C-alpha cells in the first residue's frame, strides 16, 4: 500500500492518499494470463482487469483484455467495462 500526501491546488490543505495496485501474470504454454486490481481507497474507486496473450509464433501474438471501473467515487461515465482484442506483430 502506498500512502502519500497530495495537494490538489495551492488553496487546499494536504490530504492523506491511500492507493494500491496488485498485478500478476501466469504463463500457460503459448498463452499468458494477466490479472490486475487497483484500489483508490481515498476516492472510493476500484479497477479490475483480466487479459490473455496467445503467441502464434515468436513474433506474432493475439491478445484480449477486459477492464472494469467501479466505486462510488467514480463518475457515471467512468463506471464502465472496456474490452479489446487484437494482434501484435514484431518486425
C-alpha positions as CSV (number, residue, x, y, z in Angstrom):
1,X,0.0,0.0,0.0
2,X,1.2,3.4,-0.9
3,X,0.4,6.3,1.4
4,X,1.3,9.8,0.3
5,X,0.5,13.5,0.9
6,X,-1.2,15.2,-2.1
7,X,-2.1,18.8,-2.7
8,X,-4.7,19.4,-5.5
9,X,-4.1,23.1,-5.6
10,X,-2.4,25.9,-3.6
11,X,-5.7,26.7,-1.7
12,X,-6.3,23.2,-0.3
13,X,-4.6,21.6,2.7
14,X,-2.7,18.4,2.5
15,X,-4.8,15.2,2.4
16,X,-3.9,11.6,3.1
17,X,-3.9,9.5,-0.1
18,X,-4.2,5.7,0.1
19,X,-3.8,3.8,-3.2
20,X,-2.5,0.4,-4.2
21,X,-2.2,-1.9,-7.1
22,X,-1.7,-5.6,-7.5
23,X,-0.9,-7.4,-10.7
24,X,0.2,-10.9,-11.8
25,X,0.9,-12.9,-14.9
26,X,0.9,-16.7,-15.4
27,X,2.3,-18.5,-18.4
28,X,0.4,-21.5,-19.8
29,X,2.4,-22.9,-22.7
30,X,1.9,-20.4,-25.6
31,X,-0.6,-18.3,-23.5
32,X,0.0,-15.7,-20.9
33,X,-2.9,-14.9,-18.4
34,X,-2.9,-11.5,-16.8
35,X,-4.8,-10.1,-13.9
36,X,-4.7,-6.7,-12.1
37,X,-6.6,-4.8,-9.4
38,X,-6.2,-1.2,-8.3
39,X,-7.9,0.4,-5.3
40,X,-8.0,4.2,-4.7
41,X,-9.4,4.0,-1.1
42,X,-9.3,7.8,-0.6
43,X,-11.6,8.3,-3.6
44,X,-13.6,5.0,-3.4
45,X,-12.6,4.0,-7.0
46,X,-11.7,0.4,-7.9
47,X,-10.5,-1.1,-11.2
48,X,-10.2,-4.8,-12.1
49,X,-8.7,-6.2,-15.3
50,X,-8.1,-9.5,-17.0
51,X,-6.2,-10.4,-20.1
52,X,-4.8,-13.2,-22.2
53,X,-2.0,-13.2,-24.7
54,X,-1.5,-16.1,-27.1
55,X,1.7,-16.5,-29.1
56,X,1.1,-17.7,-32.6
57,X,4.9,-17.5,-33.2
58,X,7.9,-15.8,-31.8
59,X,6.9,-12.6,-33.5
60,X,3.0,-12.7,-33.6
61,X,0.7,-12.5,-30.6
62,X,-3.1,-12.5,-30.3
63,X,-4.4,-10.6,-27.2
64,X,-7.6,-9.8,-25.4
65,X,-8.1,-7.6,-22.4
66,X,-11.1,-6.6,-20.2
67,X,-11.2,-3.9,-17.5
68,X,-14.0,-2.6,-15.2
69,X,-14.1,0.6,-13.2
70,X,-16.4,0.7,-10.1
71,X,-16.9,2.5,-6.8
72,X,-18.9,5.5,-5.5
73,X,-16.1,7.9,-6.3
74,X,-16.1,7.1,-10.0
75,X,-18.3,9.2,-12.2
76,X,-21.2,7.6,-14.1
77,X,-19.3,8.0,-17.3
78,X,-16.2,6.3,-15.8
79,X,-18.1,3.3,-14.5
80,X,-17.9,1.0,-17.5
81,X,-16.4,-2.1,-18.8
82,X,-13.8,-1.9,-21.6
83,X,-12.8,-4.8,-23.9
84,X,-10.2,-5.1,-26.6
85,X,-9.0,-7.8,-29.0
86,X,-6.0,-7.5,-31.3
87,X,-3.0,-8.9,-33.0
88,X,0.6,-7.7,-32.4
89,X,3.4,-8.5,-34.9
90,X,7.0,-7.6,-34.2
91,X,9.1,-6.7,-37.2
